[in-house]
Amino acid sequence: MDSDGRDERRDERVVWTVVGTDIGPLLLAATRDGLVNVVFHATDAVRDKALDRLASRLGTEPVQAPGSPLLAEAIRQVESYFTGARQGFDLPLDWSLISGFNRQVLRELASGVPYGTVVGYGDLAGRVGQPGAAQAVGAAMGANPLPVVVPCHRVVESGGGIGGFGGGLETKRKLLALEGVLPQPLF
């Protein structure tokens, strides 16, 4: 308890910060269980909406805490990924914002689709034992609360199309270019 009689640990159940990257500002939020949310294009309006959604879903007000030990390793690894020095993430993840089939698909994606590779929606559906569920895999990608770290940008259409992306197609192209899957944009 602090001097106001509040439980300090509860106050910091969800901590967040915004990190500048080559694809724009990313909001990173963490709980004691791990990184819980990554949000693209974290301008003030997007950030505020994401924080309101987190407060509602997790039942506690997120606290801005860029120096929190809960965020330190995530910040370091995200920054290292964008410099090209890191090809994968080794972070504790809090999966509480996603469940069921979506969680199953995202866990398979996180563990089974390495840096510099891509997988088709249907192929990923087959990996989780649902070979006809390509559209459901697409929905799972759209619901991913941990983009970049759980690399939904690596999921593409089987016919060679880039597919959709919650962060926008230009962001998906930049991430795939960073990983050497696509050529770097000329301008």
trRosetta pair geometry for C-beta under 8 A, 3 or more apart (Angstrom, degrees):
i j d omega theta_ij theta_ji phi_ij phi_ji
1 5 5.8 -12 -173 -145 122 35
1 6 6.7 147 -149 71 72 28
1 7 6.0 -47 -94 -90 66 51
1 8 7.2 155 -131 -12 17 85
2 5 7.4 -58 70 8 62 17
2 6 5.5 -9 39 57 102 83
2 8 5.1 96 -39 -61 105 106
6 10 7.4 -122 170 61 87 107
6 11 6.0 55 145 -48 126 125
7 10 4.2 57 94 10 111 113
7 11 6.9 170 91 -16 59 84
8 11 5.5 -55 -152 33 38 116
8 12 6.6 10 160 1 69 107
9 12 6.4 -74 -153 48 31 92
9 13 7.3 65 147 -68 63 73
9 32 8.0 20 -173 -64 100 136
10 13 5.7 -9 -160 -39 42 111
10 60 7.0 -144 174 -126 77 139
11 63 6.3 61 153 -55 79 147
12 15 5.5 10 -167 -61 86 107
12 63 5.4 -72 -111 44 63 144
12 65 6.5 39 -136 -38 108 163
12 68 6.9 172 -168 -122 125 132
12 70 7.5 166 155 0 108 142
13 31 5.9 -1 166 -137 68 91
13 32 6.9 -57 -142 -13 60 97
13 58 7.3 -178 120 149 116 122
13 60 4.7 42 61 86 130 165
14 29 5.8 7 -176 -178 97 110
14 30 7.3 163 -149 81 54 33
14 31 5.6 -30 -92 -85 66 81
14 36 6.9 -68 -127 45 98 148
14 54 6.0 168 171 154 156 122
14 55 7.7 -155 62 -86 150 56
14 58 5.6 98 -55 101 141 157
14 60 5.6 153 8 88 108 106
14 61 7.6 -157 58 107 111 26
14 62 4.2 -71 113 -104 112 75
14 63 6.8 136 86 14 61 72
15 29 7.0 168 85 -151 38 62
15 30 5.7 -19 60 60 87 84
15 31 8.0 152 17 -89 72 32
15 62 6.8 145 -109 -165 13 80
15 63 5.3 -35 -108 71 68 87
15 64 7.6 81 -163 -156 70 10
15 65 3.9 -53 -155 47 117 123
15 68 4.3 22 149 1 163 171
15 70 5.2 120 42 67 129 129
15 71 5.9 -113 108 -34 116 114
16 27 6.0 1 -172 -176 118 96
16 28 6.5 165 -149 87 66 49
16 29 4.2 -22 -93 -98 99 80
16 30 7.5 160 -83 15 51 63
16 37 7.9 -24 -106 70 112 109
16 51 6.8 -129 32 -101 165 101
16 54 7.7 130 -58 62 138 171
16 62 4.9 30 -9 168 121 128
16 63 7.3 154 21 75 77 37
16 64 5.9 -51 73 -104 82 53
16 65 7.1 91 41 32 37 73
16 71 7.6 125 -131 -86 18 139
17 27 7.6 174 91 -149 31 58
17 28 5.8 -9 60 57 76 94
17 64 6.6 97 -90 -159 60 73
17 65 6.8 -93 -54 75 97 42
17 66 3.8 103 -114 -99 136 73
17 68 7.7 -168 -30 24 116 101
17 71 5.6 102 12 175 118 162
17 75 6.8 -6 75 -83 137 122
18 25 4.9 9 179 -177 113 116
18 26 6.9 159 -156 78 63 38
18 27 5.3 -35 -98 -94 77 64
18 28 7.6 160 -101 15 26 73
18 42 4.9 -160 -126 108 112 137
18 47 6.4 -44 -76 -104 128 135
19 25 7.0 151 75 -154 36 64
19 26 5.1 -20 61 62 90 92
19 28 6.0 29 -4 -9 114 117
19 75 5.8 176 -87 -132 134 83
19 78 5.7 93 99 101 162 139
19 79 6.7 -118 -172 -63 132 88
20 24 7.9 -82 -147 175 60 26
20 25 5.7 -38 -99 -96 55 72
21 24 6.6 -4 65 60 82 29
21 25 7.2 138 20 -107 78 21
21 26 5.4 27 1 -9 128 112
21 78 6.9 -82 -82 158 127 105
21 79 7.8 -140 -97 -102 87 53
21 82 4.9 -146 -148 -91 96 158
22 82 5.3 170 4 -164 103 114
22 174 6.6 -163 121 170 105 130
22 178 7.3 142 73 -83 144 129
23 26 7.5 51 76 -55 98 104
23 40 7.1 -57 129 -139 115 100
23 82 7.9 -132 3 -116 88 120
23 167 7.1 25 159 162 133 137
23 171 4.9 81 -163 -137 124 90
23 174 5.2 161 -92 93 101 142
23 175 6.7 1 -66 -57 148 87
24 40 6.8 65 77 -175 118 76
24 41 5.2 12 118 -97 149 56
24 42 7.5 155 135 24 97 65
24 171 7.5 -61 20 -101 113 113
25 41 6.9 64 60 -154 76 19
25 42 4.3 -102 115 59 103 90
25 43 6.8 129 49 -62 128 46
25 47 7.9 -35 119 -62 129 116
26 38 5.8 -12 -177 -167 112 91
26 39 6.8 149 -163 69 59 49
26 40 6.5 -27 -109 -104 76 40
26 42 6.0 95 -156 -3 10 124
26 78 6.6 -136 75 -174 147 147
26 148 6.9 -29 -126 6 150 155
27 37 7.1 -13 110 118 100 100
27 38 7.0 156 80 -157 61 38
27 39 4.0 -1 49 49 111 105
27 42 3.9 146 -36 -108 92 145
27 46 7.7 -160 -16 118 129 97
27 47 5.5 150 -76 -117 135 85
27 50 5.7 142 68 93 160 155
27 51 7.9 -120 -167 -56 152 85
28 35 6.6 -55 -167 -138 96 106
28 37 7.5 156 -157 88 33 62
28 38 5.9 -3 -103 -105 65 74
28 71 6.0 120 111 -143 120 107
28 74 5.3 162 -175 127 142 131
28 75 6.6 -164 51 -75 161 71
28 78 6.7 -131 -72 -23 139 157
29 35 7.4 109 81 -160 46 62
29 36 5.3 -57 105 65 93 95
29 37 4.1 10 48 53 114 101
29 38 7.8 -154 23 -66 74 36
29 39 7.8 40 -7 -8 107 105
29 50 7.9 -165 -26 143 135 112
29 51 7.9 162 -85 -103 138 70
29 54 5.9 -97 179 -120 171 157
29 62 5.9 -53 -134 -132 123 139
30 34 6.4 -94 -148 150 94 26
30 35 5.0 -50 -98 -100 92 46
30 36 5.9 144 -122 4 30 86
30 68 7.3 -171 62 104 120 131
30 70 4.2 180 105 147 129 104
30 71 5.2 -173 14 -78 133 70
30 74 6.2 -173 -63 -3 131 150
30 94 7.1 132 -153 3 57 125
31 34 6.8 3 60 45 77 39
31 36 5.1 58 -6 -40 98 133
31 58 7.3 -160 -78 -149 130 143
31 70 7.2 -118 117 -167 8 141
31 94 4.8 64 42 -71 112 167
31 96 7.5 7 18 21 155 134
32 70 6.7 -81 -93 -109 41 126
33 36 7.4 75 71 -71 98 101
33 92 6.6 -141 156 147 49 118
33 93 8.0 -9 130 117 89 28
33 94 4.0 102 90 -98 108 101
33 96 7.2 94 65 -22 150 116
34 91 6.3 127 -162 146 107 86
34 92 3.2 -134 -95 120 115 83
34 93 4.6 -111 124 -75 142 5
34 94 4.4 173 61 -33 81 73
35 38 7.1 19 168 -48 120 94
35 74 4.9 128 -82 -101 122 140
35 91 5.3 24 -1 139 124 136
35 92 7.0 144 6 87 73 59
35 93 5.5 -38 60 -114 85 62
35 94 6.5 -166 77 17 29 84
35 146 6.4 98 120 -125 109 117
35 149 6.3 -46 106 132 152 178
36 54 7.6 105 110 -137 124 114
36 58 7.4 44 159 -81 158 141
36 93 7.7 133 -85 -171 39 61
36 94 4.0 -28 -86 70 87 120
36 96 6.5 -23 -136 44 112 97
36 97 6.1 111 177 -17 89 117
36 145 6.8 -36 158 136 58 130
36 146 7.7 -124 162 -76 18 102
37 50 7.0 162 151 177 140 113
37 54 6.0 -108 1 -94 161 119
37 97 6.4 72 -77 -20 95 161
37 145 5.0 -67 -109 172 72 100
37 146 6.8 -117 -121 -79 25 64
38 145 7.3 119 30 147 65 53
38 146 5.2 75 13 -145 106 45
38 147 5.4 -131 90 53 115 64
38 148 5.6 -113 144 37 158 105
38 149 5.8 152 -25 6 148 109
39 42 5.3 98 97 -82 100 102
39 46 6.6 173 150 148 121 105
39 47 7.1 145 93 -103 140 54
39 50 4.4 -16 -94 -118 166 160
40 46 7.8 -72 94 168 55 150
40 147 6.5 -23 -42 73 104 141
40 166 7.0 157 17 114 134 88
40 167 3.8 159 -77 -120 168 101
40 168 7.4 -166 142 11 151 92
40 171 6.2 20 -147 -146 142 168
41 46 5.4 117 108 -24 84 176
41 167 6.9 159 -15 -149 101 79
41 168 7.6 70 -41 -3 134 124
41 171 7.9 -97 -44 -70 100 144
42 46 5.4 -133 -125 95 35 113
42 47 4.6 69 -173 -74 86 93
42 50 7.0 -56 -119 20 93 148
43 46 5.0 82 48 17 73 105
43 47 6.6 -139 89 -9 29 95
44 47 5.7 -61 -143 39 23 113
44 48 6.2 22 162 -20 64 108
45 48 6.0 -54 -146 35 27 109
45 49 6.5 25 157 -15 62 107
46 49 5.9 -58 -150 38 30 110
46 50 6.2 28 153 -18 65 110
47 50 5.8 -60 -148 38 28 110
47 51 6.2 25 156 -18 66 108
48 51 5.8 -55 -145 37 30 110
48 52 6.4 33 155 -20 64 105
49 52 5.8 -53 -149 35 30 112
49 53 6.4 31 152 -18 64 107
50 53 5.6 -55 -149 37 32 113
50 54 6.3 34 152 -20 65 105
51 54 5.5 -49 -145 36 34 113
51 55 6.3 38 154 -22 65 103
51 62 5.1 -119 -146 48 92 129
52 55 5.7 -52 -149 34 30 112
52 56 6.4 29 153 -17 63 108
53 56 5.7 -57 -149 38 30 112
53 57 6.1 21 157 -12 67 112
54 57 5.9 -61 -139 43 28 104
54 58 5.6 -7 173 10 68 118
54 62 5.1 31 101 -39 134 128
55 58 6.8 -69 -127 52 17 88
55 59 7.7 116 176 -59 50 2
55 60 6.6 -111 -137 91 66 29
55 61 5.1 14 -119 -105 118 49
55 62 6.1 -108 -65 -5 82 82
56 59 7.9 16 176 -67 18 41
57 97 6.0 44 148 -117 149 89
58 62 7.8 76 57 -62 136 87
58 96 7.1 83 -105 108 91 133
58 97 7.8 -44 -63 -77 96 91
65 68 3.8 57 128 -39 118 116
65 70 7.6 49 96 47 129 106
65 71 6.8 157 98 3 87 132
66 71 6.8 -98 -150 90 33 149
66 75 7.7 78 -165 -83 76 152
67 71 7.9 98 91 60 7 114
67 72 7.7 21 -170 -77 41 95
68 71 4.7 75 71 13 96 100
68 72 7.0 -140 97 -33 49 81
69 72 5.3 -31 -139 -1 40 123
71 74 5.4 -72 -159 49 54 111
71 75 5.5 54 148 -27 88 106
72 75 6.0 -60 -151 34 25 109
72 76 6.4 22 155 -17 63 109
73 76 5.5 -53 -146 37 35 113
73 77 6.1 29 158 -15 68 108
73 91 6.2 163 116 -112 112 94
74 77 6.0 -58 -143 41 28 105
74 78 6.1 27 159 -18 65 108
74 91 5.6 67 -90 -129 80 147
74 149 7.7 -31 -144 -88 98 142
75 78 6.0 -57 -144 37 26 108
75 79 6.2 23 159 -15 63 110
76 79 6.1 -62 -150 39 25 108
76 80 6.2 23 154 -18 63 113
77 80 5.5 -56 -142 40 32 113
77 81 6.2 40 155 -26 65 102
77 86 5.9 -161 -157 159 69 173
77 89 5.4 95 155 -127 140 82
77 90 7.2 -162 -111 42 146 65
77 91 6.2 -137 35 -54 160 115
78 81 5.6 -49 -149 30 31 115
78 82 6.7 22 156 -12 63 106
78 148 7.0 52 -127 128 98 139
78 149 7.5 -56 -86 -69 93 97
79 82 6.1 -62 -152 40 31 105
79 83 6.6 24 153 -14 65 107
80 83 5.9 -58 -147 38 33 107
80 85 4.6 -82 -168 76 84 107
80 86 3.8 69 121 -14 106 122
81 84 7.9 43 174 -68 31 19
81 85 7.7 -89 -67 58 19 66
81 86 4.5 -62 -74 75 59 107
81 87 7.6 134 -124 -86 78 15
81 89 7.1 -21 -67 -70 134 90
81 148 7.2 124 112 171 156 108
82 178 7.2 -57 -131 -144 52 148
83 86 7.8 67 56 11 84 81
84 178 6.9 -145 -85 -171 83 87
86 89 7.4 68 150 -80 127 55
87 114 7.5 26 147 178 111 92
87 115 3.8 -120 180 22 95 171
87 116 7.2 -24 -154 -16 119 103
87 179 7.8 102 -141 -127 83 89
88 114 6.8 -50 -80 -144 120 79
88 115 5.7 -116 -61 -31 77 115
89 149 4.8 -25 18 -146 173 80
91 149 6.5 -49 44 -154 134 131
93 110 7.6 -71 -12 -141 163 165
93 146 6.3 -1 -144 -99 121 167
93 149 7.2 162 -97 134 117 131
93 150 7.4 78 -129 -53 155 111
94 97 7.7 71 114 -5 88 88
95 98 5.9 -76 -175 59 78 89
95 99 7.8 115 143 -82 98 54
95 103 5.6 79 178 -138 126 117
95 106 7.9 160 -132 88 108 127
95 107 7.6 -1 -108 -70 145 103
97 145 4.0 65 91 -52 138 167
98 102 5.0 -111 -172 111 106 115
98 103 4.7 151 121 -77 94 83
98 106 6.3 29 121 21 156 151
98 143 6.2 129 -116 133 111 108
98 144 7.4 0 -78 -122 154 35
98 145 5.6 -155 -34 2 111 112
99 102 6.8 52 66 55 33 100
99 103 5.2 -17 -137 -21 19 129
100 103 6.1 115 51 18 33 98
100 104 7.1 -63 139 -5 38 101
101 104 5.5 -57 -149 36 34 115
101 105 6.3 32 156 -18 69 106
101 128 7.5 115 -156 135 76 146
101 130 7.3 19 -144 -18 119 162
101 133 7.6 -111 -172 174 138 154
101 136 6.3 -33 137 161 144 126
101 140 6.6 -111 121 -79 85 124
102 105 5.9 -56 -149 36 30 109
102 106 6.2 23 156 -14 65 110
102 139 7.2 -88 -93 112 105 86
102 140 4.1 178 -128 -123 72 90
102 143 5.1 -38 -149 81 146 136
102 144 8.0 -155 180 -74 105 55
103 106 5.8 -60 -144 42 30 108
103 107 6.1 33 157 -22 66 107
104 107 6.0 -55 -148 34 26 110
104 108 6.6 25 153 -16 61 107
104 128 5.2 112 136 -151 110 134
105 108 5.8 -58 -153 37 31 110
105 109 6.3 33 150 -21 66 106
105 124 6.3 68 -156 150 97 112
105 125 7.6 -15 -113 -94 116 52
105 128 5.5 -80 -88 -26 65 159
105 136 7.8 -175 -53 124 151 88
105 137 5.5 -180 -146 -124 146 76
105 140 4.2 49 69 139 144 167
105 141 7.9 -85 128 -51 131 65
106 109 5.4 -48 -145 35 35 116
106 110 6.2 38 155 -22 66 104
106 140 6.1 -148 -45 166 87 111
106 144 5.8 152 -110 -114 126 90
106 146 7.4 106 -179 48 134 107
106 150 5.1 23 -174 174 101 144
106 152 7.6 -36 -117 -70 89 100
107 110 5.7 -52 -147 35 31 112
107 111 6.3 6 162 0 65 112
108 111 6.4 -71 -143 49 26 94
108 112 5.1 -25 178 22 67 129
108 113 7.9 62 133 -16 69 96
108 124 6.6 143 104 -162 125 86
108 127 5.2 146 178 118 144 122
108 128 5.3 -125 -23 -68 156 100
109 112 6.7 -70 -109 52 13 85
109 113 5.3 -28 -156 20 58 123
109 119 7.5 -148 -119 47 80 138
109 124 6.5 15 -79 -142 90 131
109 150 6.0 78 94 178 114 87
109 151 6.4 -152 156 61 105 69
109 152 6.7 23 167 -84 160 58
109 154 7.2 153 -165 66 101 112
109 155 6.9 -48 -121 -54 127 116
110 113 7.9 10 -35 39 8 85
110 149 7.7 7 -121 135 109 70
110 150 4.6 -51 -77 -124 104 83
110 151 7.2 134 -102 14 52 76
112 119 7.9 43 113 -57 95 157
112 127 6.4 172 108 -176 161 151
113 117 5.9 -142 -171 90 72 106
113 118 7.4 23 -168 -144 120 20
113 119 4.9 -95 -109 -12 128 125
113 124 7.6 -25 -54 -98 134 109
113 151 6.4 -134 94 74 111 117
113 154 5.0 156 141 115 131 143
113 155 7.6 -16 -161 -67 176 74
114 117 5.4 60 68 20 71 120
115 151 7.8 179 -88 -71 55 165
115 179 5.5 -148 -172 -140 76 112
116 179 4.8 -156 -78 168 51 95
116 180 5.2 0 -123 60 98 108
116 181 6.2 172 -153 -58 44 84
117 154 6.5 46 92 -161 59 125
117 181 7.4 155 -99 -91 7 116
118 154 5.0 -159 -115 -172 59 70
118 155 7.0 158 -165 -94 82 16
118 156 4.8 11 174 6 134 119
118 176 7.4 14 -74 -126 119 115
118 181 5.9 95 -38 -145 110 144
119 123 5.0 -130 -177 87 89 123
119 124 5.1 100 127 -59 126 96
119 127 7.8 -19 -173 -15 147 141
119 154 6.3 46 17 134 82 95
119 155 5.8 -31 73 -109 82 66
119 156 7.4 143 71 28 31 75
120 123 4.2 94 56 4 88 105
120 124 6.9 -155 89 -6 46 83
120 134 7.6 -32 145 -127 91 116
120 155 7.4 71 -168 -162 13 69
120 156 6.3 -57 -100 79 54 66
120 157 6.6 14 -136 167 89 19
120 158 3.9 49 -142 -82 145 77
121 124 6.0 -60 -153 36 28 109
121 125 6.5 32 149 -21 64 105
121 134 4.1 84 118 -161 107 88
121 135 7.5 60 154 -63 140 26
121 137 4.5 160 -165 84 82 126
121 138 5.4 -2 -132 -55 140 85
121 141 7.8 -84 -110 -17 98 134
121 155 5.9 78 -79 174 65 109
121 156 7.8 -125 -29 86 77 23
121 157 6.8 -8 0 -107 108 45
121 158 7.0 -92 37 -33 78 89
121 163 6.9 145 -43 -115 113 141
122 125 5.4 -50 -148 33 35 116
122 126 6.5 38 152 -20 65 102
122 131 7.1 37 -175 -170 84 63
122 134 4.0 -29 -75 -83 71 118
122 137 7.5 -161 -68 26 25 146
122 158 5.5 -11 27 -52 118 134
123 126 5.6 -53 -154 34 33 114
123 127 6.6 38 148 -25 64 102
123 158 7.1 138 -21 -95 97 102
124 127 5.5 -47 -151 27 37 117
124 128 7.1 17 156 -3 64 103
124 137 5.0 127 88 -149 114 146
124 155 6.0 -27 -23 -121 152 115
125 128 6.5 -72 -158 44 31 95
125 130 4.9 -85 -177 92 86 84
125 131 5.8 115 115 -131 100 21
125 132 7.0 -122 143 58 142 18
125 133 4.1 177 -147 68 125 80
125 134 5.2 -99 -15 -72 144 49
125 136 6.9 100 -111 63 115 96
125 137 4.7 -110 -63 -39 89 128
126 129 7.6 54 -173 -68 34 14
126 130 7.4 -118 -81 68 26 43
126 131 4.3 39 -97 -103 81 80
128 133 7.9 -65 73 65 108 135
130 133 3.7 1 137 8 117 135
130 136 6.9 -50 131 67 144 137
133 136 4.0 -40 -177 41 99 121
133 137 6.0 111 121 -28 85 86
134 137 5.5 -52 -153 31 34 114
134 138 6.7 39 148 -21 64 100
134 158 7.9 -61 -128 -21 145 118
135 138 5.4 -47 -155 31 39 117
135 139 6.7 41 147 -18 66 99
136 139 5.4 -47 -151 34 38 114
136 140 6.5 43 147 -22 65 101
137 140 5.4 -50 -150 33 36 115
137 141 6.6 40 149 -22 65 99
137 155 7.0 -152 148 -165 112 146
138 141 5.6 -49 -151 30 34 112
138 142 6.6 32 151 -16 64 105
138 155 7.9 -173 -98 131 57 133
138 163 7.3 -146 -116 -165 103 117
138 164 6.8 70 -160 41 108 117
139 142 5.6 -56 -151 38 35 112
139 143 6.3 25 153 -13 67 111
140 143 5.7 -63 -145 43 32 106
140 144 7.0 63 148 -58 62 81
141 144 5.7 -19 -162 -23 37 118
141 152 4.2 138 -150 -156 90 122
141 155 5.4 -126 -93 60 141 146
141 163 8.0 15 93 145 167 134
141 164 7.6 138 98 81 128 92
141 165 7.8 -69 146 -111 121 52
141 166 7.5 -170 136 -17 78 104
142 164 7.2 0 -76 107 103 127
142 166 5.5 134 -137 -64 60 110
144 147 5.2 99 109 -66 121 75
144 150 5.7 -152 -161 90 117 117
144 152 4.6 -147 -9 -39 164 142
144 166 7.2 -162 48 14 95 142
146 149 4.7 -67 166 67 102 110
146 150 4.2 74 91 10 107 109
147 150 6.8 -67 -96 64 25 75
147 151 7.8 72 -162 -121 56 27
147 152 5.5 -64 -117 32 86 111
147 153 7.1 85 -167 -31 99 91
147 166 6.6 -142 -63 64 149 117
147 167 6.1 176 138 -37 162 123
148 151 6.8 5 -166 -100 19 64
148 153 7.3 29 -91 -4 49 122
148 175 7.0 -135 -109 -120 78 135
151 154 4.5 40 130 -2 112 115
151 175 7.8 177 -149 160 93 133
152 155 5.6 -41 -165 17 57 115
152 165 7.3 149 117 -129 102 80
152 166 7.5 30 97 16 145 106
153 165 6.4 40 -107 -125 73 128
153 167 7.7 -34 -78 39 107 127
153 171 7.6 -111 -102 124 126 82
153 172 4.8 -179 -137 -135 95 74
153 175 4.2 0 151 93 168 143
153 176 6.1 -146 153 -51 109 82
154 176 7.5 145 -95 -97 54 88
154 179 7.7 -33 -89 71 99 169
154 181 7.7 168 -121 -51 75 162
155 163 6.3 -70 114 77 74 166
156 160 7.5 -7 146 -157 124 20
156 161 6.7 179 179 90 89 50
156 162 5.8 -67 -132 -146 101 31
156 163 4.9 -161 -139 -5 43 117
157 160 6.7 -28 87 53 94 25
157 161 3.6 13 43 59 139 94
157 162 7.1 18 10 49 98 17
157 163 4.7 165 -35 -66 81 86
162 165 7.7 -47 141 -23 103 117
162 169 6.3 89 106 -147 141 102
162 172 6.1 125 168 116 119 133
162 173 6.9 -27 -138 -75 153 81
162 176 7.7 -123 -136 -6 106 159
163 172 7.8 -136 75 -178 82 161
164 169 7.6 -80 -143 -76 40 89
165 168 6.2 -35 95 67 103 16
165 169 5.7 135 38 -86 116 46
165 171 6.4 -157 129 73 135 97
165 172 3.8 -157 -51 -53 168 129
167 171 3.8 -87 125 89 110 153
167 172 6.6 144 69 -49 99 74
168 171 4.6 91 67 6 87 105
168 172 7.1 -155 98 -7 45 86
169 172 5.3 -52 -147 37 39 114
169 173 6.2 42 153 -22 69 102
170 173 5.7 -50 -149 35 32 113
170 174 6.5 34 152 -20 63 105
171 174 5.7 -54 -149 35 32 111
171 175 6.4 30 154 -17 65 105
172 175 5.9 -56 -149 37 31 109
172 176 6.3 26 155 -13 66 109
173 176 5.9 -60 -146 42 29 107
173 177 6.1 31 154 -21 66 108
173 182 5.9 -74 -157 81 72 162
173 185 6.8 70 133 -57 123 109
174 177 5.6 -54 -144 37 30 113
174 178 6.3 38 153 -25 64 102
174 185 7.2 -39 -90 -9 75 118
175 178 5.5 -47 -148 30 32 116
175 179 6.6 18 155 -6 62 108
176 179 5.9 -62 -149 46 33 104
176 181 4.1 -75 -173 67 89 117
176 182 4.4 59 115 5 109 109
177 180 7.6 51 -175 -69 32 20
177 181 7.3 -89 -69 56 26 70
177 182 4.7 -58 -75 80 70 93
177 183 6.5 -10 -124 110 99 23
177 184 4.7 112 -179 -98 126 50
177 185 6.5 -73 -76 -17 168 71
